[in-house]
Amino acid sequence: MHRPLRLLGLVGFALAGFGCTGTIDSGAGSSSNGNMGTGATGGTVKPPVGPMTPGDPKAGALGDSATVPGKNPLRRLTLLEYQNTVHDLLGIDAGQVGIAGLAGDQESSLSGFVKGSTLTTGQDARALMTSAEAAAKLIEGSLDKILPCKSVPSATADQDACADKFIEQFGLRAFRRPLAKSEIDALHKLYQDQRGAIVGATFEQAIVTMISTILQSPAFLYHWEIGQTAPIHDGALIRYNPYEIASKLSYLFWSTMPDEKLFQLAAQGGLTAPDQIAAEAKRLIADPRAKTALADFHFQWLEIAGLSDMPKDPTFTDYSPAVAQAMTNETREFVADVFFGPRPTLDALFTSSTSFVDAGLAKIYGTTVTGQGMQKVALDPAQRSGLLTEGSFLAVGADAGASLPPRRGNSVLHRALCIDLAVPPNIVVPAVADPNPMQTTRQRFEVHGADACATSCHSYIDPIGFAFENYDAVGAYRTTENNQKVDASGTVELPTSGKVSFKNAVELSALLAKAPETKDCMVLQWARYALGRRELPTEDPSFDVLKKSFEASGYNLRDMLVALTKTRMFTHRALTAGEAQ
């Protein structure tokens, strides 16, 4: 491949276009694990069909005008978003988008969900360059899929004209907004340098080099589609422009770039009114492509990523890497079935005993299926009730040979109830005794009840974790352990619900489905996922109307997500200190 002579200059120029307009958070590394998208659109964006009258910015508003949103954190595309976006931008097989050398996603300290890793070392830059070049090379033999001229012209003048159109049309889709004149000029100069006597690249080689360069540009890699246009002021706030809203919608619901309709609406000046935004949210979440982002949220939300990399004791003879993959597939299919089904409610997410298994996973669950692949089945409602009794959550919440009640309990407390415990200083948590064939797992962990840590942490964590003791390290149901009856009962004091008791995980799941803490937490977690940060006290008006809307819908998850896109915290942001105006 002919390397771009002005690659570093273009990337540096694009980065300068951000003008210190973002805040960058940091966090510890944690890789994401989600299903890769099936593609949104290929080819070029068609011109707008006709003018659109911008909607009234207040049309369909939820009555949260008192909200003062936070700043928009500057985030790189996650690996999932990067792979899906390259796939949809170039129309290549998603499995061919090379991400192996790229640094894993990082858990954001601002949101609790992952963000794209930072680009800090020469190795990071080289891995990114290698990935971009490989992706660009894949399209070299079929450039007609993305060129505005459907057949490669033979005349140099016609090739130059085609390249000029390509820069504007492909650049718009890659940067998810129209290019500034300076960006067009920089890419045009790159093309001319490639075609010049020093490099001597063919038309096709020059186009491939431009693609590779664009894929390394910050304007492609970061969520920040404002470009060099002036921010839209709304009082002391900034209202996201139509192109920003288009990307916020597409990455929230599809984990990829906007499709052609979103681009057209943005070009026509649409996506300015809450009603317009909500209409597109309904379209996107009803599309099967939403399955990717739905799975990604739930994998991250319940911290069930990376199951296939977790070893289990060989005594679990029914467990294998293939079964681990089936558990991941089950959660993906189950979530999609809830959201696309007739009852996309919080209750169904926590209490449905209908799920998806293949022959290998069926053995773990004590049932049988016919046919190949994942099959929809009705499981024993006394044993299986929603997400928290699926193998993915249970196996991740265990070590190689035994269940880990604190891990399972902490996931429920922190992620499903949004209860964050402050660990007192100078507390030393005692080591848990080694497994003893004369003890159950619960008996080993009950030592925490006599420790100082119990009053602040384990008095909350352990009772919830004990509810899952009917499930071993791979999620198989059991009634005894080490020849003793399993005790899965527990009692815990919750902030709003008060003291609640349960006999097992099925009862706990039913309680969680009705608990006000869970209902409010679901709204908070989806908002954190969508915004890339935690909520602020000044955003309480948005959360108040969103929670009321959620209740009025019968806790319909689809309706809640549509309502989220109408809130002021989704459509507006605070000004960042030092932001160029």
Secondary structure, 3 states (H helix, E strand, C coil): CCCCCCHHHHHHHHHHCCCCCCECCCCCECCCCCCCCCCCCCCCCCCCCCCCCCCCCCCCCCCCCCCCCCCCECCECCHHHHHHHHHHHHCCCHHHCCCCCCCCCEECCCCCCEECCCCCCHHHHHHHHHHHHHHHHHCHHHHHHCCCCCCCCCCHHHHHHHHHHHHHHHHHHHHCCCCCHHHHHHHHHHHHHHHCCCCCCCHHHHHHHHHHHHHCCHHHHECCCCCCCCCEEECCEEECCHHHHHHHHHHHHCCCCCCHHHHHHHHCCCCCCHHHHHHHHHHHHHCCCHHHHHHHHHHHHCCCCCHHHCCCCCCCCCCCHHHHHHHHHHHHHHHHHHHHCCCCEHHHHHHCCEEEECHHHHHHHCCCCCCCCCEEEECCCCCCCCHHHCHHHHHHCECCCCECHHHHHHHHHHHHCCCCCCCCCCCCCCCCCCCCCCCCHHHHHHHHHHCCHHHHHHHHHHHHHHCCCCECCCCCECCEECCEECCCCEEEEECCCEEEEECCHHHHHHHHHHCHHHHHHHHHHHHHHHHCCCCCHHHHHHHHHHHHHHHHCCCEHHHHHHHHCCCHHHHEEECCCCCCC
